[in-house]
Amino acid sequence: VDMFLGLLILLCSQLKEGDATWSSFQSQPSQNVSASSAALELNRDVVWEAMLNQIWSDYIQTVNREKELYGVLVEPLQLSPILGEKIELSRSLAGYQVNLSFWDMWTHGLSGLRLQDVNFKRDPALTKVRTHALLYTPELELEGFYQMDGEGSGAWSW
């Protein structure tokens, strides 16, 4: 659990404002292609949402049933072929320098995927689209090895 939380906290700290998140998906207007083009409002399209919902549902059913997708075993899922043999993260946080290394990692629980929400927004000409699918799993376990080193900045704390 400690390893998973540490990885999750460090990965989330990598996110910057403007990254693809649901809040930015909901609130950001469409971007102009050029300065002369007029801003177009993106509108929800329930027909496309229904099609995407069916596509996502088919993929999820396949993963849950076969425990693989396109020949890649997802239960358990070995992360090294996806993320590399070793993940190294360094972060200065609250007066400490923290260095984390993770390797030989596997996830368990991806075969319990569920689809919570699908949204599709588009402009009238279908030249700009925004889609969002929210997947979750009731239980996800991360297994592997890690090494964590920390060093204080020398500041006194009371």
Contacts in CASP RR format, 6 or more apart in sequence:
PFRMAT RR
TARGET T0000
AUTHOR 0000-0000-0000
METHOD contacts of the structure
MODEL  1
VDMFLGLLILLCSQLKEGDATWSSFQSQPSQNVSASSAALELNRDVVWEA
MLNQIWSDYIQTVNREKELYGVLVEPLQLSPILGEKIELSRSLAGYQVNL
SFWDMWTHGLSGLRLQDVNFKRDPALTKVRTHALLYTPELELEGFYQMDG
EGSGAWSW
3 102 0 8 1.000
3 142 0 8 1.000
3 144 0 8 1.000
3 146 0 8 1.000
4 141 0 8 1.000
4 142 0 8 1.000
6 100 0 8 1.000
7 87 0 8 1.000
7 89 0 8 1.000
7 100 0 8 1.000
7 102 0 8 1.000
7 142 0 8 1.000
7 146 0 8 1.000
10 89 0 8 1.000
10 91 0 8 1.000
10 98 0 8 1.000
10 100 0 8 1.000
11 89 0 8 1.000
13 91 0 8 1.000
13 93 0 8 1.000
15 21 0 8 1.000
18 24 0 8 1.000
22 132 0 8 1.000
22 134 0 8 1.000
25 119 0 8 1.000
25 130 0 8 1.000
25 132 0 8 1.000
29 39 0 8 1.000
29 41 0 8 1.000
29 42 0 8 1.000
30 39 0 8 1.000
30 40 0 8 1.000
30 41 0 8 1.000
30 42 0 8 1.000
30 123 0 8 1.000
30 128 0 8 1.000
30 130 0 8 1.000
32 38 0 8 1.000
32 39 0 8 1.000
40 123 0 8 1.000
40 124 0 8 1.000
40 128 0 8 1.000
41 123 0 8 1.000
42 121 0 8 1.000
42 122 0 8 1.000
42 123 0 8 1.000
42 128 0 8 1.000
42 129 0 8 1.000
42 130 0 8 1.000
43 121 0 8 1.000
43 122 0 8 1.000
43 123 0 8 1.000
43 124 0 8 1.000
44 119 0 8 1.000
44 120 0 8 1.000
44 121 0 8 1.000
45 120 0 8 1.000
45 121 0 8 1.000
45 122 0 8 1.000
48 120 0 8 1.000
48 122 0 8 1.000
49 118 0 8 1.000
49 119 0 8 1.000
49 120 0 8 1.000
52 118 0 8 1.000
52 120 0 8 1.000
52 131 0 8 1.000
52 133 0 8 1.000
53 115 0 8 1.000
53 118 0 8 1.000
56 115 0 8 1.000
56 118 0 8 1.000
56 133 0 8 1.000
56 135 0 8 1.000
57 115 0 8 1.000
59 69 0 8 1.000
60 113 0 8 1.000
60 114 0 8 1.000
60 115 0 8 1.000
60 135 0 8 1.000
62 69 0 8 1.000
63 69 0 8 1.000
63 74 0 8 1.000
63 110 0 8 1.000
63 111 0 8 1.000
63 112 0 8 1.000
63 113 0 8 1.000
64 111 0 8 1.000
64 112 0 8 1.000
64 113 0 8 1.000
67 73 0 8 1.000
67 74 0 8 1.000
67 75 0 8 1.000
67 111 0 8 1.000
68 74 0 8 1.000
68 75 0 8 1.000
74 110 0 8 1.000
74 111 0 8 1.000
75 108 0 8 1.000
75 109 0 8 1.000
75 110 0 8 1.000
75 111 0 8 1.000
76 106 0 8 1.000
76 107 0 8 1.000
76 108 0 8 1.000
76 109 0 8 1.000
76 143 0 8 1.000
77 106 0 8 1.000
77 107 0 8 1.000
77 110 0 8 1.000
78 105 0 8 1.000
78 106 0 8 1.000
79 105 0 8 1.000
79 106 0 8 1.000
79 107 0 8 1.000
80 103 0 8 1.000
80 104 0 8 1.000
80 105 0 8 1.000
83 105 0 8 1.000
85 103 0 8 1.000
86 101 0 8 1.000
86 102 0 8 1.000
86 103 0 8 1.000
87 100 0 8 1.000
87 101 0 8 1.000
87 102 0 8 1.000
87 103 0 8 1.000
87 105 0 8 1.000
88 99 0 8 1.000
88 100 0 8 1.000
88 101 0 8 1.000
89 99 0 8 1.000
89 100 0 8 1.000
89 101 0 8 1.000
89 102 0 8 1.000
90 97 0 8 1.000
90 98 0 8 1.000
90 99 0 8 1.000
90 100 0 8 1.000
91 97 0 8 1.000
91 98 0 8 1.000
92 98 0 8 1.000
95 152 0 8 1.000
95 153 0 8 1.000
95 155 0 8 1.000
96 150 0 8 1.000
96 151 0 8 1.000
96 152 0 8 1.000
96 153 0 8 1.000
97 150 0 8 1.000
97 151 0 8 1.000
97 152 0 8 1.000
97 153 0 8 1.000
98 148 0 8 1.000
98 149 0 8 1.000
98 150 0 8 1.000
99 148 0 8 1.000
99 149 0 8 1.000
99 150 0 8 1.000
100 146 0 8 1.000
100 147 0 8 1.000
100 148 0 8 1.000
101 146 0 8 1.000
101 147 0 8 1.000
101 148 0 8 1.000
102 144 0 8 1.000
102 145 0 8 1.000
102 146 0 8 1.000
103 144 0 8 1.000
103 145 0 8 1.000
103 146 0 8 1.000
104 144 0 8 1.000
104 145 0 8 1.000
105 142 0 8 1.000
105 143 0 8 1.000
105 144 0 8 1.000
105 145 0 8 1.000
106 142 0 8 1.000
106 143 0 8 1.000
106 144 0 8 1.000
107 140 0 8 1.000
107 141 0 8 1.000
107 142 0 8 1.000
107 143 0 8 1.000
108 140 0 8 1.000
108 141 0 8 1.000
108 143 0 8 1.000
109 137 0 8 1.000
109 139 0 8 1.000
109 140 0 8 1.000
109 141 0 8 1.000
110 137 0 8 1.000
110 140 0 8 1.000
112 137 0 8 1.000
112 138 0 8 1.000
112 139 0 8 1.000
113 135 0 8 1.000
113 136 0 8 1.000
113 137 0 8 1.000
114 135 0 8 1.000
114 136 0 8 1.000
114 137 0 8 1.000
114 138 0 8 1.000
115 133 0 8 1.000
115 134 0 8 1.000
115 135 0 8 1.000
116 134 0 8 1.000
116 135 0 8 1.000
116 136 0 8 1.000
117 132 0 8 1.000
117 133 0 8 1.000
117 134 0 8 1.000
118 131 0 8 1.000
118 132 0 8 1.000
118 133 0 8 1.000
118 134 0 8 1.000
119 130 0 8 1.000
119 131 0 8 1.000
119 132 0 8 1.000
119 133 0 8 1.000
120 129 0 8 1.000
120 130 0 8 1.000
120 131 0 8 1.000
120 132 0 8 1.000
121 129 0 8 1.000
121 130 0 8 1.000
121 131 0 8 1.000
122 128 0 8 1.000
122 129 0 8 1.000
122 130 0 8 1.000
123 129 0 8 1.000
END
